[in-house]
């Protein structure tokens, strides 16, 4: 997998601002001032961040005219996540036969669910959001490095086959392994790498990754929206909940009262 990534000539480069923000996850004493200084080096990204900071999604009750204002209004962690979201959607262009718009819409839906779940799981909400946002980055990578196989895989998934199973059959690896390898190549924190790698089987992760569990639960929420709305929790991953020291009754109560998690997603893509 590592060799495939290194040989990929069409792999997008991540903006320097985004690279520095990724590195900041491993710097516990970083401040809002550092984020503002990093962001000030990219005027185009700064302009979009300020537009988003003034949107209804982020409150819109106080005028944000500078990165310094954005730090004060949004808070350090929310601003970092906002910049990462905008940076990735700007940097990753859709390869042939890949619906990049649909990809990002689903990725943001996953991110929102992971952030919502984070409180119950007692994990960092912004880091959980980033894990959800990048959960399918391996799918994107497969379209870059094996485009013909990727088209075949998508067609088989559309008729109900398991993506990871089909990818293992055709490629010898799946989107979780590809995504983890790419995240590692981009020097992501290991919490994110492990969340991507073990998202389909978080109980198999060494020491149980709470972020992998978060992504797994977020994926279940997204794939079973209609059933959950009807109060049907028959297929809910109860064993994983127990491993995370959560009760089924508490989680079901919360799921029955989920707010609108997807308002404003389109703003990221325009």
Secondary structure per residue as TSV (DSSP state, phi and psi in degrees):
chain	resnum	aa	ss	phi	psi
A	1	X	-	360.0	-43.0
A	2	X	H	-61.4	-40.4
A	3	X	H	-66.8	-38.5
A	4	X	H	-61.9	-42.1
A	5	X	H	-65.6	-44.5
A	6	X	H	-66.0	-28.6
A	7	X	H	-87.3	-11.5
A	8	X	-	-68.9	116.3
A	9	X	T	-84.8	-16.3
A	10	X	T	-105.4	16.0
A	11	X	-	-70.0	126.8
A	12	X	-	-67.2	147.8
A	13	X	-	-89.8	138.7
A	14	X	-	-85.9	131.2
A	15	X	-	-52.9	145.2
A	16	X	H	-55.9	-38.4
A	17	X	H	-59.3	-44.9
A	18	X	H	-66.8	-41.1
A	19	X	H	-58.0	-43.6
A	20	X	H	-68.3	-34.8
A	21	X	H	-70.8	-36.3
A	22	X	H	-60.7	-45.0
A	23	X	H	-62.7	-28.2
A	24	X	H	-67.7	-19.0
A	25	X	T	-61.3	-27.6
A	26	X	T	-93.5	8.8
A	27	X	-	-118.1	92.1
A	28	X	T	-63.5	-24.5
A	29	X	T	-97.7	14.1
A	30	X	-	-68.6	148.0
A	31	X	-	-119.5	171.4
A	32	X	H	-60.9	-32.7
A	33	X	H	-62.6	-37.8
A	34	X	H	-64.1	-43.8
A	35	X	H	-61.7	-44.0
A	36	X	H	-61.1	-40.7
A	37	X	H	-66.2	-41.4
A	38	X	H	-63.2	-46.7
A	39	X	H	-66.8	-31.5
A	40	X	T	-64.0	-12.8
A	41	X	T	-82.9	-5.3
A	42	X	-	-130.2	99.0
A	43	X	H	-67.4	-39.5
A	44	X	H	-64.5	-43.5
A	45	X	H	-66.9	-39.7
A	46	X	H	-59.3	-44.0
A	47	X	H	-60.9	-42.2
A	48	X	H	-71.3	-36.3
A	49	X	H	-62.3	-43.3
A	50	X	H	-66.4	-38.0
A	51	X	H	-62.0	-44.9
A	52	X	H	-66.2	-38.0
A	53	X	H	-63.3	-25.3
A	54	X	T	-93.5	2.7
A	55	X	S	-80.2	167.2
A	56	X	G	-61.4	-35.5
A	57	X	G	-56.1	-38.6
A	58	X	G	-103.3	22.7
A	59	X	-	110.1	-59.0
A	60	X	-	65.1	8.5
A	61	X	S	-89.0	-13.2
A	62	X	S	-135.6	130.9
A	63	X	-	-65.0	126.0
A	64	X	-	-106.5	108.7
A	65	X	-	-108.3	-6.5
A	66	X	S	-150.0	165.7
A	67	X	H	-62.7	-35.3
A	68	X	H	-60.9	-43.3
A	69	X	H	-61.0	-41.6
A	70	X	H	-61.8	-39.4
A	71	X	H	-60.5	-43.4
A	72	X	H	-69.3	-41.6
A	73	X	H	-77.6	-46.0
A	74	X	H	-88.7	-28.9
A	75	X	-	92.7	155.0
A	76	X	H	-59.7	-51.2
A	77	X	H	-67.6	-41.6
A	78	X	H	-65.1	-38.2
A	79	X	H	-65.7	-42.1
A	80	X	H	-60.7	-44.5
A	81	X	H	-64.7	-39.3
A	82	X	H	-60.8	-45.8
A	83	X	H	-63.3	-43.1
A	84	X	H	-61.1	-43.2
A	85	X	H	-60.9	-47.6
A	86	X	H	-68.0	-40.2
A	87	X	H	-62.3	-43.2
A	88	X	H	-69.8	-43.4
A	89	X	H	-66.0	-27.3
A	90	X	H	-79.1	-34.6
A	91	X	H	-83.7	-33.8
A	92	X	-	-93.5	103.6
A	93	X	-	-88.8	152.7
A	94	X	-	-77.7	124.1
A	95	X	-	-69.5	172.2
A	96	X	T	-57.2	141.4
A	97	X	T	64.0	22.7
A	98	X	-	-124.7	122.3
A	99	X	-	-82.9	89.7
A	100	X	H	-66.2	-31.1
A	101	X	H	-64.4	-48.2
A	102	X	H	-64.7	-37.0
A	103	X	H	-59.4	-47.8
A	104	X	H	-72.4	-35.8
A	105	X	H	-59.9	-46.5
A	106	X	H	-66.9	-37.4
A	107	X	H	-63.9	-40.8
A	108	X	H	-69.3	-35.0
A	109	X	H	-61.9	-42.5
A	110	X	H	-63.1	-44.4
A	111	X	H	-58.8	-44.2
A	112	X	H	-63.7	-38.5
A	113	X	H	-70.2	-38.2
A	114	X	H	-64.8	-40.1
A	115	X	H	-64.9	-39.2
A	116	X	H	-66.2	-38.7
A	117	X	H	-73.2	-23.2
A	118	X	H	-55.8	-39.1
A	119	X	H	-61.9	-43.9
A	120	X	H	-65.6	-34.6
A	121	X	H	-85.8	-5.8
A	122	X	T	58.6	47.7
A	123	X	S	-126.7	167.5
A	124	X	-	-64.3	120.9
A	125	X	H	-66.0	-39.9
A	126	X	H	-73.1	-35.9
A	127	X	H	-68.1	-39.3
A	128	X	H	-61.8	-41.2
A	129	X	H	-59.1	-44.9
A	130	X	H	-64.0	-39.8
A	131	X	H	-60.8	-43.7
A	132	X	H	-65.4	-39.9
A	133	X	H	-61.0	-34.5
A	134	X	T	-106.1	13.6
A	135	X	T	-59.0	-33.1
A	136	X	T	-107.5	20.1
A	137	X	H	-62.6	-25.1
A	138	X	H	-67.4	-33.3
A	139	X	H	-63.4	-41.9
A	140	X	H	-62.0	-44.0
A	141	X	H	-62.2	-40.7
A	142	X	H	-62.5	-36.5
A	143	X	H	-66.0	-27.5
A	144	X	H	-77.8	-45.3
A	145	X	H	-95.3	-21.6
A	146	X	S	-138.0	63.8
A	147	X	H	-60.1	-40.4
A	148	X	H	-67.5	-44.4
A	149	X	H	-63.2	-36.9
A	150	X	H	-61.7	-39.1
A	151	X	H	-63.5	-44.2
A	152	X	H	-61.4	-43.3
A	153	X	H	-61.0	-46.9
A	154	X	H	-59.9	-40.2
A	155	X	H	-64.9	-40.0
A	156	X	H	-71.6	-34.3
A	157	X	H	-66.1	-36.7
A	158	X	H	-61.4	-28.3
A	159	X	T	-95.9	11.1
A	160	X	T	109.6	0.5
A	161	X	-	-78.5	156.9
A	162	X	-	-74.0	127.6
A	163	X	H	-59.5	-50.3
A	164	X	H	-63.5	-36.7
A	165	X	H	-67.6	-43.8
A	166	X	H	-64.8	-41.8
A	167	X	H	-63.9	-40.3
A	168	X	H	-63.0	-38.6
A	169	X	H	-65.5	-44.3
A	170	X	H	-87.5	-31.6
A	171	X	H	-113.6	-25.9
A	172	X	S	88.7	1.7
A	173	X	S	-153.3	167.7
A	174	X	-	-126.2	-178.2
A	175	X	H	-64.5	-27.5
A	176	X	H	-70.0	-41.9
A	177	X	H	-69.5	-41.7
A	178	X	H	-63.8	-43.2
A	179	X	H	-65.8	-41.0
A	180	X	H	-64.4	-40.1
A	181	X	H	-64.9	-39.6
A	182	X	H	-68.8	-41.8
A	183	X	H	-61.8	-38.5
A	184	X	H	-67.6	-38.9
A	185	X	H	-61.8	-33.9
A	186	X	T	-88.7	8.5
A	187	X	T	61.8	40.0
A	188	X	-	-70.6	155.4
A	189	X	-	-58.0	148.5
A	190	X	H	-63.8	-26.3
A	191	X	H	-59.2	-39.7
A	192	X	H	-73.5	-42.7
A	193	X	H	-57.5	-46.3
A	194	X	H	-70.3	-34.9
A	195	X	H	-62.3	-42.4
A	196	X	H	-67.8	-44.9
A	197	X	H	-65.6	-39.4
A	198	X	T	-107.5	17.6
A	199	X	T	-61.9	-30.4
A	200	X	T	-85.1	-20.1
A	201	X	-	-142.7	66.2
A	202	X	G	-60.5	-27.1
A	203	X	G	-70.3	-15.7
A	204	X	G	-87.9	-9.9
A	205	X	S	-69.6	139.0
A	206	X	T	-58.4	119.0
A	207	X	T	79.0	2.7
A	208	X	-	60.0	105.8
A	209	X	-	-80.3	116.2
A	210	X	H	-64.9	-27.9
A	211	X	H	-75.9	-34.7
A	212	X	H	-64.5	-40.2
A	213	X	H	-62.0	-39.7
A	214	X	H	-62.5	-46.3
A	215	X	H	-64.0	-41.1
A	216	X	H	-60.7	-46.1
A	217	X	H	-67.5	-38.1
A	218	X	H	-62.5	-40.1
A	219	X	H	-64.2	-40.1
A	220	X	H	-63.3	-42.5
A	221	X	H	-58.4	-44.4
A	222	X	H	-69.7	-41.1
A	223	X	H	-75.5	-18.7
A	224	X	T	-123.6	33.2
A	225	X	H	-55.7	-46.9
A	226	X	H	-65.2	-43.3
A	227	X	H	-63.8	-42.6
A	228	X	H	-65.5	-39.0
A	229	X	H	-62.2	-28.8
A	230	X	T	-87.4	0.5
A	231	X	T	80.1	18.6
A	232	X	-	-97.6	110.2
A	233	X	-	-116.7	26.1
A	234	X	T	-58.4	-38.0
A	235	X	T	-97.3	10.3
A	236	X	-	-66.1	139.3
A	237	X	-	-72.2	76.5
A	238	X	H	-64.0	-37.1
A	239	X	H	-61.2	-38.2
A	240	X	H	-67.8	-41.2
A	241	X	H	-58.1	-45.6
A	242	X	H	-61.4	-39.8
A	243	X	H	-64.1	-28.1
A	244	X	T	-92.2	10.0
A	245	X	T	62.1	39.9
A	246	X	-	-114.4	146.8
A	247	X	-	-93.6	146.7
A	248	X	H	-61.6	-42.7
A	249	X	H	-63.5	-43.2
A	250	X	H	-63.6	-43.6
A	251	X	H	-66.8	-40.5
A	252	X	H	-63.7	-39.0
A	253	X	H	-61.4	-43.1
A	254	X	H	-66.5	-40.6
A	255	X	H	-66.5	-28.9
A	256	X	T	-74.6	-11.7
A	257	X	T	-126.0	35.4
A	258	X	-	-72.0	129.6
A	259	X	-	-73.6	177.0
A	260	X	-	-68.9	111.9
A	261	X	-	-94.6	-5.3
A	262	X	-	-115.1	9.5
A	263	X	T	-66.4	132.0
A	264	X	T	85.8	7.0
A	265	X	H	-60.0	-40.2
A	266	X	H	-59.0	-26.3
A	267	X	H	-61.3	-31.2
A	268	X	H	-68.3	-25.7
A	269	X	T	-100.9	4.9
A	270	X	-	-117.3	360.0
